[in-house]
Amino acid sequence: MAFSQAEIDYLRSQPLARLSTVSPDGQPDVVPVAFEFDGAGFWVGGGATVVHTRKFRNVAGTSEAPVALVVDDLVSMEPFIARGIRVYGRAGAVQERVGMVGPGCYLPITPVVSWSWNLDGEPVGENWYEAVKTVH
């Protein structure tokens, strides 16, 4: 399955995500990243030096490293309105390409499973937001 139109619209409206990788010794690492969504998958990266960052080192040498990506925002505190998308996926080999910040090295991320919540931007009610799960 693919992302819904509401999910695609939301992903294309957001400039920042949090990317989670796992180091070779099992330590999880989460960092904010600019990202691109191409309609099917994600790209994170930038200039030539990005390959020396922890997030890139954590997935180096594997062709399908597990990663998680969260894109979310807080629409309002009063009333409380949060929305977002969480993606479990696989990071592929680094590719040189022209991306959101120009030419450089980018990490492709292929979604495997995703969950989205409250993309209509409604206030939270008596129950927390119901998540919509999609297997890609």
PADOVO-350061 format. One record per residue: residue number from 1; residue in one letter; x, y, z of N, C-alpha, C, O in turn. Coordinates in steps of 0.2 Angstrom, whole numbers, plus 2048, in hexadecimal, padded with zeros to 3 digits. Atoms other than C-alpha are relative to their C-alpha. Example, Ala and Ser with C-alpha at 12.3 -4.5 7.8 and 13.67 -1.06 7.14 Angstrom:
residues 2
{site 1,a,{804,7FA,800},{83E,7EA,827},{804,806,800},{809,805,803}};
{site 2,s,{7FC,7FA,7FF},{844,7FB,824},{7FC,805,803},{7FF,80B,804}};
//
This chain:
residues 136
{site 1,m,{804,7FA,800},{800,800,800},{804,806,800},{80A,806,802}};
{site 2,a,{7FC,7FA,800},{805,812,7FE},{7FD,805,805},{7F8,803,808}};
{site 3,f,{802,7FB,7FC},{803,822,808},{7F9,802,7FD},{7F8,803,7F7}};
{site 4,s,{807,7FC,803},{7F1,82A,807},{802,807,7FE},{807,809,7FF}};
{site 5,q,{7FF,7F9,803},{7EF,83B,7FF},{801,804,806},{805,809,806}};
{site 6,a,{7FF,7FB,7FA},{7ED,843,810},{807,7FF,803},{80A,804,806}};
{site 7,e,{7FA,801,7FE},{7FD,83B,816},{806,803,7FC},{80A,806,7FE}};
{site 8,i,{7FC,7FD,805},{806,840,806},{800,808,801},{806,80B,801}};
{site 9,d,{800,7F9,7FF},{800,852,808},{803,802,807},{807,807,807}};
{site 10,y,{7FC,7FF,7FA},{806,852,81A},{807,800,800},{80B,804,802}};
{site 11,l,{7F9,801,800},{817,84B,817},{803,806,7FB},{809,808,7FD}};
{site 12,r,{7FE,7FB,804},{819,858,809},{800,807,803},{803,80C,801}};
{site 13,s,{801,7FA,7FC},{814,866,815},{805,801,805},{806,807,808}};
{site 14,q,{7FC,800,7FA},{821,862,822},{808,800,7FE},{80A,7FC,7FA}};
{site 15,p,{7F9,7FF,802},{834,867,821},{805,7FB,804},{80A,7FA,803}};
{site 16,l,{7FB,803,7FB},{83B,85D,830},{7FD,7FA,803},{7F7,7F9,804}};
{site 17,a,{802,807,7FD},{83A,84B,837},{805,7FE,805},{80A,802,806}};
{site 18,r,{7FB,803,7FB},{843,841,844},{801,7F9,7FD},{7FD,7F5,7FC}};
{site 19,l,{7FE,807,802},{84D,832,83E},{804,7FC,805},{808,7FF,809}};
{site 20,s,{7FE,804,7FB},{851,824,849},{804,7FA,7FC},{802,7F7,7F8}};
{site 21,t,{7FC,805,802},{860,818,845},{802,7FC,806},{801,7FE,80C}};
{site 22,v,{7FD,804,7FB},{869,80B,84F},{807,7FE,7FE},{809,7FC,7F9}};
{site 23,s,{7F8,801,801},{87C,80A,851},{801,7F9,800},{7FD,7F4,802}};
{site 24,p,{7FE,807,800},{885,7FA,84F},{800,7FD,807},{7FF,7F6,807}};
{site 25,d,{800,803,7F9},{886,7F8,862},{7F9,800,803},{7F8,7FE,809}};
{site 26,g,{807,801,7FE},{873,7F9,863},{7FD,807,803},{7F7,807,805}};
{site 27,q,{802,7FA,7FD},{872,80B,869},{7FB,804,7FB},{7FD,806,7F6}};
{site 28,p,{804,7FC,804},{863,814,862},{802,808,800},{805,80A,804}};
{site 29,d,{7FE,7F9,801},{866,826,85B},{7FA,803,7FC},{7F8,801,7F7}};
{site 30,v,{806,7FC,803},{858,833,857},{803,807,7FE},{806,80A,803}};
{site 31,v,{7FE,7F9,802},{85C,843,84D},{7FB,803,7FC},{7F8,800,7F8}};
{site 32,p,{804,7FD,804},{852,850,845},{803,801,7F9},{809,802,7F9}};
{site 33,v,{7FD,7FF,807},{854,851,832},{7FB,803,7FB},{7F5,803,7FC}};
{site 34,a,{804,7FE,806},{84E,85A,823},{7FF,7FA,7FC},{803,7F5,7FB}};
{site 35,f,{801,806,804},{846,84D,817},{7FC,802,7FA},{7F9,808,7FA}};
{site 36,e,{804,800,806},{83E,84B,806},{7FC,7FA,800},{7FE,7F5,801}};
{site 37,f,{805,805,801},{82F,841,802},{7FF,800,7F9},{7FD,805,7F6}};
{site 38,d,{800,800,807},{82F,83B,7F0},{7F9,7FD,7FD},{7F9,7FB,7F7}};
{site 39,g,{807,803,802},{81D,834,7F0},{800,7F8,802},{7FB,7F6,803}};
{site 40,a,{800,807,7FE},{823,822,7F5},{805,7FF,806},{803,7FB,80A}};
{site 41,g,{7FB,801,7FB},{832,824,800},{803,807,802},{801,80C,800}};
{site 42,f,{7FD,7FA,7FC},{83D,830,80A},{808,800,7FE},{80B,7FB,7FC}};
{site 43,w,{7F9,7FF,801},{84E,838,807},{803,805,806},{7FF,80A,807}};
{site 44,v,{7FD,7FC,7FB},{859,83F,815},{808,801,7FE},{80B,7FC,7FC}};
{site 45,g,{7F8,7FF,801},{86B,847,813},{801,807,7FE},{7FE,80B,800}};
{site 46,g,{7FD,7F9,802},{874,855,80B},{807,800,7FD},{808,7FC,7F9}};
{site 47,g,{7F9,7FF,802},{886,85A,808},{804,7FA,801},{802,7F5,804}};
{site 48,a,{7FC,805,800},{894,84F,806},{802,7FD,807},{804,7F7,808}};
{site 49,t,{7FE,802,7F9},{898,84F,819},{7FB,7FC,804},{7FD,7FA,809}};
{site 50,v,{805,803,7FC},{888,848,81E},{801,7F8,801},{7FF,7F5,806}};
{site 51,v,{7FE,807,800},{88F,836,81B},{804,7FF,807},{805,7F9,809}};
{site 52,h,{7FC,801,7FA},{89A,839,82B},{7FB,801,806},{7FE,800,80C}};
{site 53,t,{804,7FF,7FB},{88B,83C,836},{7FE,7F9,803},{7FE,7F4,800}};
{site 54,r,{802,806,7FD},{885,82F,843},{7FA,7FC,7FC},{7FA,7F6,7FC}};
{site 55,k,{805,803,803},{875,82C,83A},{802,7FC,7F9},{7FF,7F7,7F8}};
{site 56,f,{7FD,804,806},{87E,827,82A},{805,7FB,802},{804,7F5,7FF}};
{site 57,r,{7FC,806,7FE},{88B,81D,833},{7FC,7FA,803},{7FE,7F5,802}};
{site 58,n,{804,806,7FD},{87E,813,83C},{7FD,7FC,7FB},{7FB,7F6,7FC}};
{site 59,v,{803,804,806},{877,80D,82B},{805,7FE,7FB},{803,7FA,7F6}};
{site 60,a,{7FB,801,805},{887,80C,822},{801,7F8,800},{801,7F5,805}};
{site 61,g,{7FE,807,801},{88C,7FA,81B},{7FA,7FC,800},{7FB,7F6,800}};
{site 62,t,{806,804,801},{87A,7F4,81B},{7FC,802,7FA},{7FB,808,7F9}};
{site 63,s,{804,7FE,806},{86E,7F4,80C},{7F9,801,802},{7F5,804,7FF}};
{site 64,e,{807,7FF,7FE},{85E,7F4,816},{800,801,808},{7FD,7FD,80C}};
{site 65,a,{800,7FE,7F8},{861,7FC,828},{7FA,802,802},{7F6,806,7FF}};
{site 66,p,{806,7FD,7FE},{852,7FE,832},{800,807,803},{805,808,806}};
{site 67,v,{800,7F9,7FE},{84D,810,836},{7F9,801,802},{7F4,7FE,800}};
{site 68,a,{807,7FE,7FE},{83E,819,83D},{801,808,7FE},{806,80B,7FF}};
{site 69,l,{800,7F9,802},{839,82A,837},{7F9,803,803},{7F4,800,802}};
{site 70,v,{806,7FD,7FD},{82C,836,840},{800,807,7FD},{804,80B,7FE}};
{site 71,v,{802,7F9,802},{824,845,838},{7FA,802,804},{7F5,7FF,803}};
{site 72,d,{806,7FE,7FC},{819,84E,844},{800,808,801},{805,80B,800}};
{site 73,d,{800,7F9,7FE},{813,85F,849},{7FB,801,806},{7F6,7FD,806}};
{site 74,l,{805,7FE,7FB},{809,867,857},{7FD,806,7FE},{7FF,80C,7FE}};
{site 75,v,{804,7FA,803},{7FB,872,850},{7FE,805,805},{7FE,80B,804}};
{site 76,s,{803,7FB,7FB},{7F5,879,860},{801,7FC,807},{801,7F6,808}};
{site 77,m,{800,802,7F9},{7F7,877,873},{7FA,800,803},{7F8,7FC,808}};
{site 78,e,{807,7FF,7FD},{7E6,87D,877},{7FB,802,7FB},{7FB,808,7F9}};
{site 79,p,{800,807,7FE},{7DD,873,872},{806,7FD,7FD},{809,7FF,7F8}};
{site 80,f,{7FB,804,802},{7EA,866,870},{7FF,7FD,7FA},{7FA,7F9,7F9}};
{site 81,i,{801,803,807},{7EC,861,85E},{807,7FE,7FE},{80C,802,7FC}};
{site 82,a,{7FA,803,802},{7FB,856,859},{7FE,7FC,7FA},{7F9,7F9,7F9}};
{site 83,r,{801,804,806},{7FD,84D,848},{807,7FD,7FE},{80C,800,7FF}};
{site 84,g,{7FA,802,803},{80A,843,83F},{800,7F9,7FD},{7FA,7F6,7FC}};
{site 85,i,{7FF,807,804},{811,833,836},{806,7FD,803},{80B,800,803}};
{site 86,r,{7FA,804,7FE},{81D,826,83D},{801,7FB,7FB},{7FC,7F7,7F9}};
{site 87,v,{7FE,805,806},{826,81B,830},{805,7FB,803},{80A,7FE,805}};
{site 88,y,{7FB,805,7FF},{82F,80B,833},{803,7FE,7F9},{7FE,7FD,7F5}};
{site 89,g,{7FE,801,807},{83A,808,824},{807,7FD,800},{80A,7FB,805}};
{site 90,r,{7F9,802,801},{84B,803,81D},{804,805,7FC},{801,808,7F7}};
{site 91,a,{7FC,7FB,803},{859,80E,818},{805,7FC,7FB},{808,7F7,7FD}};
{site 92,g,{7FC,803,805},{862,80A,808},{807,803,800},{809,807,804}};
{site 93,a,{7FA,7FD,801},{873,80E,802},{800,807,7FE},{7FC,809,7FB}};
{site 94,v,{7FF,7F9,801},{879,820,802},{800,801,7F8},{804,7FD,7F5}};
{site 95,q,{800,7FE,807},{876,828,7F1},{802,807,7FF},{7FF,80B,803}};
{site 96,e,{7FF,7FA,802},{87D,837,7E9},{7FA,803,7FB},{7F9,7FF,7F6}};
{site 97,r,{806,7FE,804},{86F,842,7E2},{7FF,808,802},{802,80A,806}};
{site 98,v,{802,7F9,7FF},{868,854,7E1},{7FA,7FF,804},{7F5,7FD,802}};
{site 99,g,{806,801,7FB},{85C,855,7F0},{7FE,807,803},{7FF,80C,800}};
{site 100,m,{803,7FA,7FD},{853,862,7FB},{805,805,802},{803,80B,802}};
{site 101,v,{7FB,7FB,7FE},{864,86B,800},{805,800,7FB},{80B,802,7FC}};
{site 102,g,{7FC,7FF,806},{86C,869,7EF},{804,7F9,7FF},{801,7F4,802}};
{site 103,p,{7FC,807,801},{879,85B,7E9},{803,7FE,806},{806,802,80B}};
{site 104,g,{7FC,803,7FA},{880,84F,7F6},{7FE,7F9,801},{7FC,7F6,7FC}};
{site 105,c,{801,807,7FF},{87E,83F,7FE},{7F9,7FF,804},{7F8,803,809}};
{site 106,y,{807,801,7FD},{86C,839,803},{7FF,7F8,801},{801,7F4,7FE}};
{site 107,l,{801,806,7FE},{866,82A,80C},{7F8,7FE,7FE},{7F4,802,800}};
{site 108,p,{807,801,802},{856,822,804},{7FD,7FC,806},{800,7F7,808}};
{site 109,i,{804,804,7FB},{849,81B,810},{7FA,7FE,7FD},{7F6,801,7FB}};
{site 110,t,{806,803,803},{83C,80F,80A},{7FB,7FE,806},{7FD,7FA,80A}};
{site 111,p,{804,801,7FB},{82D,80E,815},{7FE,7F8,800},{7FD,7F5,7FB}};
{site 112,v,{803,807,7FF},{827,7FD,81C},{7F9,800,803},{7F5,7FD,801}};
{site 113,v,{807,800,7FC},{819,801,828},{800,808,802},{805,80B,804}};
{site 114,s,{801,7FA,7FE},{812,812,82C},{7FA,801,804},{7F5,7FD,803}};
{site 115,w,{806,7FE,7FC},{806,81A,839},{7FF,807,7FF},{804,80B,800}};
{site 116,s,{801,7F8,800},{7FE,82B,837},{7FA,801,805},{7F6,7FD,806}};
{site 117,w,{806,7FE,7FC},{7F2,834,843},{7FF,807,7FF},{803,80B,7FE}};
{site 118,n,{803,7F9,800},{7E7,843,843},{802,805,7FB},{804,80B,7FC}};
{site 119,l,{7FE,7FB,805},{7EC,84A,832},{7FA,805,7FE},{7FC,80A,7FA}};
{site 120,d,{805,7FB,801},{7DB,853,832},{801,806,805},{7FD,80B,805}};
{site 121,g,{7FE,7FA,7FB},{7E2,85E,841},{7FA,801,805},{7F9,807,807}};
{site 122,e,{805,7FF,7FB},{7D4,85B,84D},{802,800,807},{807,7FC,808}};
{site 123,p,{7FE,800,7F9},{7D5,85E,860},{800,7F9,802},{7FB,7F5,800}};
{site 124,v,{801,807,7FD},{7D8,84E,86A},{7FA,800,804},{7F8,805,807}};
{site 125,g,{807,801,7FC},{7C8,848,872},{801,7FC,806},{807,7FC,809}};
{site 126,e,{7FF,804,7FA},{7C5,83C,880},{805,7FB,7FF},{808,7F9,804}};
{site 127,n,{7FB,805,801},{7D0,82F,878},{805,803,7FC},{804,808,7F8}};
{site 128,w,{7FA,7FD,804},{7E1,832,870},{7FE,7FE,7F9},{7FA,7FA,7F7}};
{site 129,y,{801,801,807},{7E2,832,85D},{801,7F9,7FE},{806,7F6,800}};
{site 130,e,{800,807,803},{7DF,822,854},{805,800,7FA},{805,805,7F6}};
{site 131,a,{7FB,801,805},{7EE,81D,849},{7FE,7FC,7FA},{7FA,7F7,7FB}};
{site 132,v,{801,804,806},{7EC,817,837},{806,7FD,7FE},{80B,800,7FC}};
{site 133,k,{7FA,804,802},{7F8,809,833},{800,7FE,7F9},{7FB,7FC,7F6}};
{site 134,t,{800,802,807},{7FE,806,821},{806,7FB,800},{80C,7FD,802}};
{site 135,v,{7FB,805,801},{809,7F7,81C},{802,802,7F9},{7FE,801,7F4}};
{site 136,h,{7FD,7FE,806},{814,7FD,80D},{803,7FA,7FC},{805,7FB,7F6}};
//
